[in-house]
């Protein structure tokens, strides 16, 4: 049996909300939802390694996002995310990032720009990364 063509759900271009709890391997690069406005991503310790570059690629391919909740309780691989890369998310007004280890969470956040954020929650990230957020 041949694997399905990528991206999966390619005709779901008008999908607005995606809730993706993962207890196994996660391949965000298998999805493309350009009109997505709400993302809830949960990655559990059962995932061997979560690749930060896949998350950044997915966020970059979802420019209409407004609400983002990311909860990563797994080992994070930072390889493949160039330090100078910044993903602008101009429409995001609420951003939550929860990670198991402060280091990787911070390393993910420095690649994300949310100039319109009005609600921000995290467990590791200094507020100066999101300068538009009121102190």
FENKA-V512449 format. One record per residue. N is the residue number from 1. RES is the residue in one letter. NEAR is the number of other C-alpha atoms within 8 Angstrom. Layout:
N | RES | NEAR
N | RES | NEAR
//
This chain:
1 | X | 2
2 | X | 3
3 | X | 4
4 | X | 5
5 | X | 5
6 | X | 7
7 | X | 9
8 | X | 9
9 | X | 7
10 | X | 10
11 | X | 4
12 | X | 7
13 | X | 9
14 | X | 8
15 | X | 9
16 | X | 8
17 | X | 8
18 | X | 9
19 | X | 7
20 | X | 8
21 | X | 8
22 | X | 11
23 | X | 9
24 | X | 8
25 | X | 7
26 | X | 7
27 | X | 7
28 | X | 8
29 | X | 9
30 | X | 8
31 | X | 12
32 | X | 13
33 | X | 12
34 | X | 10
35 | X | 12
36 | X | 15
37 | X | 11
38 | X | 11
39 | X | 14
40 | X | 11
41 | X | 12
42 | X | 11
43 | X | 13
44 | X | 11
45 | X | 9
46 | X | 7
47 | X | 14
48 | X | 9
49 | X | 8
50 | X | 11
51 | X | 10
52 | X | 13
53 | X | 10
54 | X | 10
55 | X | 9
56 | X | 12
57 | X | 9
58 | X | 12
59 | X | 10
60 | X | 10
61 | X | 9
62 | X | 13
63 | X | 13
64 | X | 12
65 | X | 14
66 | X | 10
67 | X | 11
68 | X | 12
69 | X | 10
70 | X | 11
71 | X | 11
72 | X | 12
73 | X | 11
74 | X | 14
75 | X | 9
76 | X | 9
77 | X | 8
78 | X | 11
79 | X | 7
80 | X | 6
81 | X | 9
82 | X | 5
83 | X | 5
84 | X | 5
85 | X | 7
86 | X | 8
87 | X | 10
88 | X | 9
89 | X | 14
90 | X | 10
91 | X | 11
92 | X | 15
93 | X | 11
94 | X | 11
95 | X | 12
96 | X | 11
97 | X | 12
98 | X | 12
99 | X | 13
100 | X | 7
101 | X | 6
102 | X | 10
103 | X | 7
104 | X | 10
105 | X | 13
106 | X | 10
107 | X | 9
108 | X | 10
109 | X | 9
110 | X | 9
111 | X | 12
112 | X | 11
113 | X | 12
114 | X | 13
115 | X | 11
116 | X | 10
117 | X | 14
118 | X | 9
119 | X | 8
120 | X | 9
121 | X | 7
122 | X | 8
123 | X | 8
124 | X | 10
125 | X | 10
126 | X | 5
127 | X | 8
128 | X | 5
129 | X | 9
130 | X | 10
131 | X | 8
132 | X | 9
133 | X | 12
134 | X | 5
135 | X | 3
//
